[in-house]
Amino acid sequence: MTLEKGSLILLDYTAKIKDSNEVFETTRADDVKNNPDFDPNKKYEPRLLGVGEGWVLKGLDEALLQSNIGTPLNIEIPPEKAFGERDPSKVRMIPLRKLGEKANEVSIGDVIEIDDRIGIIRFIGSGRVQVDFNHKYAGRTLVYDANIVKKLDNDDEKISNLIRRRLPIDTADIKYENKDSNLEISLPENTFLIEGIQIIKRGISTDIFKFIPSLKSVIFVEKYNNLASKPESSPPVAQISNESDSNTDATAKKSEINKKIDSESNRSNPPSTDSVTTGKSKKEDLP
């Protein structure tokens, strides 16, 4: 069964430049773990895509619309459906001084931003610098080795993945509840100060309404815990009990020792005859 426009899928893929075999994007750690660009802190996992929604290159979008779930894909995308053909008019020579404080720091191959445009430095000399404003992969044919892992039909899966598409958080940190078609999303506290968080929340809401139109509203909840307040601790009953037992044991031992000392003392110092006689005399004096 082919995918229809608007389907939400998880796509596992590796994208390469055809003529150089350079990997420029992947969801598979094994395909780049030996590359200098490998990021051990990055989570490599299948990517969420809205088929036919323009979230990816035009050539990939078109190919996905003709693909089947579970069928391996090997897609070749020409420049006109990838990053475009190279445009010579986008290569400009500018005075080196226009780079300001960075003029003495840049080198060939550096990516810079000038006049709100991103460019790559191709040449430096004679007080001038050549900047190429074409995309880095303009004019290149791309190859995608891909596999559609899953189509998302369940609302819970859609919500969870749409939130994570814009917020870099773990699935376990996503908390939400649907109350009569009003979706309440509780964000973890470490996201409250993310730059552009209000724009991100607006984007999440727009995505959710698009793919789950039955919802009436999306509410974001920010919960702050009072870290200074601590619950009252109960008395250490076990510790008191042990301490009491310890004192009792000590008292018993001390009593045994005292008895032993008294016993030894009686053996070495038997009672005197005088005391016995005196007792007897007093008894005899009684009427």
C-alpha positions as CSV (number, residue, x, y, z in Angstrom):
1,M,0.0,0.0,0.0
2,T,1.5,3.4,-1.1
3,L,1.5,6.4,1.2
4,E,-0.9,9.2,0.8
5,K,-0.1,12.9,1.2
6,G,-0.2,14.0,4.8
7,S,0.9,10.6,6.2
8,L,3.2,10.8,9.2
9,I,6.0,8.3,9.0
10,L,9.3,7.5,10.7
11,L,12.0,7.2,8.1
12,D,15.4,5.6,8.6
13,Y,18.0,6.7,6.0
14,T,21.5,7.7,5.0
15,A,22.0,10.4,2.3
16,K,25.2,10.6,0.3
17,I,26.7,12.7,-2.5
18,K,26.7,10.4,-5.5
19,D,30.1,11.3,-7.0
20,S,32.1,11.4,-3.7
21,N,30.1,8.9,-1.6
22,E,30.2,11.5,1.2
23,V,27.5,11.1,3.9
24,F,25.9,14.4,4.5
25,E,22.9,13.3,6.6
26,T,21.9,10.1,8.4
27,T,19.7,8.6,11.1
28,R,22.1,5.6,11.5
29,A,25.0,5.9,13.9
30,D,26.8,2.9,12.3
31,D,27.1,4.7,8.9
32,V,29.1,7.6,10.4
33,K,30.8,6.4,13.6
34,N,34.1,6.3,11.8
35,N,33.7,9.8,10.2
36,P,35.3,12.9,11.7
37,D,31.8,14.5,11.8
38,F,30.4,11.8,14.1
39,D,28.7,13.3,17.2
40,P,28.7,10.8,20.1
41,N,26.3,13.1,22.0
42,K,23.7,13.1,19.2
43,K,20.8,10.6,19.3
44,Y,20.6,8.8,15.9
45,E,17.1,7.6,15.3
46,P,14.4,7.5,12.6
47,R,13.2,10.9,11.6
48,L,9.5,12.0,11.6
49,L,8.3,13.2,8.2
50,G,5.0,14.5,6.9
51,V,4.8,12.9,3.4
52,G,4.3,15.5,0.7
53,E,4.4,18.4,3.3
54,G,7.7,19.9,2.1
55,W,9.7,18.9,5.2
56,V,12.3,17.3,3.0
57,L,13.8,17.8,-0.5
58,K,11.3,17.7,-3.4
59,G,12.8,14.6,-4.9
60,L,12.6,12.7,-1.7
61,D,9.0,13.8,-1.1
62,E,7.9,12.6,-4.5
63,A,9.6,9.3,-4.1
64,L,8.0,8.7,-0.7
65,L,4.5,9.2,-2.2
66,Q,5.2,6.3,-4.5
67,S,6.7,4.1,-1.8
68,N,5.4,1.2,0.3
69,I,5.9,0.7,4.1
70,G,8.6,-1.9,4.8
71,T,10.1,-1.8,1.3
72,P,13.7,-0.7,1.1
73,L,14.3,2.4,-0.9
74,N,17.3,3.5,-3.1
75,I,16.5,6.9,-4.4
76,E,18.6,9.0,-6.7
77,I,17.8,12.7,-6.7
78,P,19.0,15.1,-9.4
79,P,20.2,18.6,-8.6
80,E,17.0,20.3,-9.7
81,K,15.0,18.3,-7.2
82,A,17.7,18.5,-4.5
83,F,19.7,21.7,-3.7
84,G,19.4,23.2,-7.2
85,E,21.8,23.8,-10.0
86,R,24.9,26.0,-9.4
87,D,24.2,29.7,-10.3
88,P,27.4,31.6,-11.2
89,S,25.7,34.9,-10.4
90,K,25.7,33.8,-6.7
91,V,29.5,33.9,-6.6
92,R,30.7,37.4,-5.6
93,M,34.0,39.1,-4.9
94,I,33.9,41.5,-1.9
95,P,36.5,43.6,-0.1
96,L,38.1,41.6,2.8
97,R,37.6,44.6,5.1
98,K,33.8,44.0,4.8
99,L,34.3,41.0,7.1
100,G,35.3,43.4,9.9
101,E,37.1,41.8,12.9
102,K,37.0,38.4,11.2
103,A,38.9,39.5,8.2
104,N,42.2,38.1,9.5
105,E,40.7,34.9,10.8
106,V,38.8,33.4,7.9
107,S,40.2,30.8,5.5
108,I,39.1,29.0,2.4
109,G,36.2,26.7,3.0
110,D,34.8,28.7,5.9
111,V,31.0,29.3,6.1
112,I,30.2,32.9,6.8
113,E,27.1,35.1,7.0
114,I,27.1,38.5,5.1
115,D,24.1,40.7,4.5
116,D,21.8,38.0,6.0
117,R,23.0,35.4,3.5
118,I,25.1,32.3,4.1
119,G,28.1,31.8,1.9
120,I,31.3,29.7,1.5
121,I,34.7,31.3,1.1
122,R,36.3,30.0,-2.1
123,F,39.3,32.4,-2.6
124,I,41.3,35.0,-0.6
125,G,43.8,37.4,-2.1
126,S,44.8,40.9,-2.9
127,G,42.5,42.3,-0.2
128,R,39.5,40.6,-1.6
129,V,37.5,37.4,-0.8
130,Q,35.4,35.3,-3.1
131,V,32.1,34.2,-1.5
132,D,29.9,31.5,-3.0
133,F,26.3,31.9,-2.0
134,N,25.2,28.7,-3.7
135,H,24.2,25.9,-1.4
136,K,27.1,23.7,-0.4
137,Y,25.6,20.8,-2.4
138,A,24.2,22.8,-5.3
139,G,24.7,21.0,-8.6
140,R,25.2,17.6,-6.9
141,T,23.2,14.4,-7.4
142,L,22.2,12.8,-4.1
143,V,21.5,9.1,-3.2
144,Y,19.2,8.1,-0.4
145,D,19.3,4.6,1.1
146,A,16.1,4.6,3.1
147,N,13.4,2.5,4.8
148,I,10.0,3.5,6.1
149,V,10.0,2.1,9.6
150,K,6.4,3.0,10.5
151,K,3.3,5.0,9.6
152,L,1.8,6.8,12.6
153,D,-1.9,6.3,12.9
154,N,-2.4,6.5,16.7
155,D,-3.0,10.1,18.0
156,D,-0.7,9.5,21.0
157,E,2.2,8.5,18.7
158,K,1.5,11.6,16.5
159,I,1.4,14.0,19.5
160,S,4.6,12.6,21.1
161,N,6.6,12.7,17.8
162,L,5.3,16.1,16.8
163,I,6.4,17.6,20.1
164,R,9.9,16.0,19.8
165,R,10.2,17.2,16.2
166,R,10.7,20.8,17.5
167,L,11.8,20.2,21.1
168,P,15.0,18.2,21.8
169,I,13.6,16.1,24.8
170,D,13.3,12.5,25.6
171,T,10.0,10.6,25.1
172,A,9.9,9.9,28.8
173,D,9.8,13.7,29.6
174,I,6.7,14.3,27.4
175,K,3.6,14.5,29.5
176,Y,0.2,15.4,28.1
177,E,-3.5,14.8,28.6
178,N,-6.5,15.1,26.3
179,K,-9.4,16.6,28.2
180,D,-12.5,16.8,26.0
181,S,-10.5,17.6,22.9
182,N,-8.4,20.1,24.8
183,L,-4.8,18.9,24.8
184,E,-2.7,19.9,27.9
185,I,1.0,19.5,27.4
186,S,3.3,19.7,30.5
187,L,6.8,20.7,29.5
188,P,9.9,19.7,31.6
189,E,11.4,22.6,33.5
190,N,14.7,22.5,31.5
191,T,12.8,23.7,28.4
192,F,11.3,26.9,30.0
193,L,14.3,29.1,29.0
194,I,15.1,27.6,25.6
195,E,15.7,30.4,23.1
196,G,12.6,31.0,21.0
197,I,10.4,28.7,23.2
198,Q,7.3,30.7,22.4
199,I,7.8,30.2,18.6
200,I,8.5,26.5,19.2
201,K,5.2,26.2,21.1
202,R,3.4,27.9,18.3
203,G,4.9,25.5,15.8
204,I,4.0,22.5,17.9
205,S,0.4,23.7,18.1
206,T,0.2,24.3,14.4
207,D,1.6,20.8,13.6
208,I,-0.8,19.1,16.1
209,F,-3.9,20.9,14.7
210,K,-2.9,19.9,11.1
211,F,-2.5,16.2,11.8
212,I,-5.1,15.9,14.6
213,P,-7.9,18.3,13.5
214,S,-10.4,17.0,16.1
215,L,-8.5,18.9,18.8
216,K,-10.0,22.2,19.9
217,S,-7.1,23.7,21.8
218,V,-3.5,23.1,22.9
219,I,-2.5,24.3,26.4
220,F,1.1,24.4,27.6
221,V,1.5,24.0,31.3
222,E,4.6,25.2,33.1
223,K,5.0,23.7,36.6
224,Y,7.6,25.0,39.1
225,N,8.5,23.0,42.2
226,N,9.6,24.6,45.4
227,L,13.0,23.1,45.9
228,A,13.4,24.8,49.3
229,S,10.5,22.9,50.9
230,K,11.3,19.5,52.4
231,P,8.8,17.0,53.8
232,E,8.9,16.6,57.6
233,S,11.1,13.6,58.5
234,S,9.7,11.0,60.8
235,P,11.7,10.2,64.0
236,P,14.3,7.5,63.6
237,V,12.3,4.8,65.4
238,A,14.6,2.0,64.4
239,Q,17.7,3.9,65.7
240,I,16.0,4.7,69.1
241,S,15.0,1.1,69.4
242,N,18.5,-0.1,68.7
243,E,20.0,2.4,71.1
244,S,17.6,1.2,73.9
245,D,18.5,-2.4,73.2
246,S,22.2,-1.5,73.4
247,N,21.8,0.2,76.8
248,T,19.8,-2.8,78.1
249,D,22.5,-5.2,77.0
250,A,25.2,-3.0,78.6
251,T,23.3,-2.9,81.9
252,A,22.8,-6.7,81.9
253,K,26.5,-7.3,81.2
254,K,27.5,-4.9,84.0
255,S,25.2,-6.7,86.4
256,E,26.8,-10.0,85.5
257,I,30.3,-8.6,86.0
258,N,29.3,-7.2,89.5
259,K,27.9,-10.5,90.5
260,K,31.1,-12.2,89.5
261,I,33.1,-9.7,91.5
262,D,31.0,-10.2,94.6
263,S,31.3,-14.0,94.3
264,E,35.0,-13.8,94.0
265,S,35.1,-11.5,97.0
266,N,33.1,-13.8,99.2
267,R,35.4,-16.7,98.5
268,S,38.5,-14.8,99.4
269,N,36.9,-13.0,102.5
270,P,34.5,-15.4,104.3
271,P,32.1,-14.0,106.9
272,S,33.8,-13.4,110.3
273,T,32.8,-15.5,113.5
274,D,32.3,-12.4,115.5
275,S,29.4,-11.3,113.4
276,V,27.8,-14.7,113.7
277,T,28.2,-14.8,117.5
278,T,26.9,-11.3,117.9
279,G,23.8,-12.3,116.0
280,K,23.4,-15.4,118.1
281,S,23.8,-13.4,121.3
282,K,21.2,-10.9,120.3
283,K,18.8,-13.8,119.5
284,E,19.3,-15.3,122.9
285,D,18.6,-12.0,124.7
286,L,15.1,-12.0,123.3
287,P,12.3,-13.0,125.7
